[in-house]
Amino acid sequence: MLSKRLSRIEESATIRMAHIAKQLQDNGKGILNFSLGEPDFKTPEHICEAAKQALDIGYTHYTSSAGVDELREEIAKKIHKENKLDITMENVIVTPGAKQAIYELMMSVLDEGDEVILLDPAWVSFEQAVKLAGGSPKWVKRVEEAVKYESLEAAVSDNTKMLILNSPNNPGGYVLSEREQREIADFAIEHDLIVLSDEIYEKILYGRKHVSIASFDGMQERTAVINGFSKEYAMTGWRIGYAVAPTEITKGMLKIQQHSVTCAPSISQFAALAGLRSSQNCVQEMVSEFKKRRDVIVKRLNDMGLQCVNPEGAFYAFINTSGHGGDVEFTERLLKEAYIVVTPGSAFGLAGKNYVRLSFAASMESILEGMDRIEKLVSYLR
Ligand code: GLU
């Protein structure tokens, strides 16, 4: 019954692992769930209040398809001020989650057979979104060291249309340096590529600074920045994201939005607006908590002989399992013997083969318990 297109697609490994965790939890198992990148904090109170007000006022209907003007304007202001792009609200489209923005972008710019360069490892849904839109992913290794210009050159062809970046990175935890981004930007300009820059973790940084590649000379006109409210404001369930791109692209995306989801949820849009307009202290508080967790995890893992590069951003520890079996085997042992759920690295690309991703968007209490259990398992494996 299914289309050929769908046969090219795999289910989402992050969501599959979260589902396994949930099922085991429901069956009363003492599971520690480090699968999903979903902040465990409550959505800040003032954001919830704004949503309640929106409900009371009766903002419960369709909004304009691209999003309510106030929110698009506020996003444009934020992007201008923080990311140094020269844009108006015409460049902004508000979507039900950043994922939808990614799909609309792919559907708007890719034709059957177009190639897309992905840095390996990459978050699970990029590859599938490329394939769904008829494109073909080309992988360039970028694990624990900067991407090499020669590798980019080796991956490019006359059919290459797009390059995908995600900094701060999920699952790698790295933040691209300005120098590395400049090199990638030069490459994109030389080969006339569209760049999808997924900046959803831009605020979740540990001592590094976020610079959008779209702000480099010659880049704004070829870059679509993807962002959203799920991670920095702990608003995963509100389904609210956005894209900032040249108007030709946002207009293209809008057609798809009109014919698919119509608009992002109205109440969530007003909640997001409150998030942007209010103090950002809530974000700082969450980030400082993430940093404490990161410090504990990296120290504990390294002390027990598991290598893990210190994440500079986002909330994932990408743990090298070499010497302890491959990623799938290690994931299974963690699950069966320690009741811990992580995501196997190969879900993110070939380069992740000997890694597992541990999301530390989980409480410190469960992290401490998790580290004890992993230590026990690792000393037993030794
Ligand atoms: N982005 C998060 C993750 O990587 C949420 C799940 C998903 O969208 O894949 O875990």
Residues whose N, C-alpha, C, O or C-beta is under 5 A from the ligand:
A	BS01	LIG	T14 S35 L36 G37
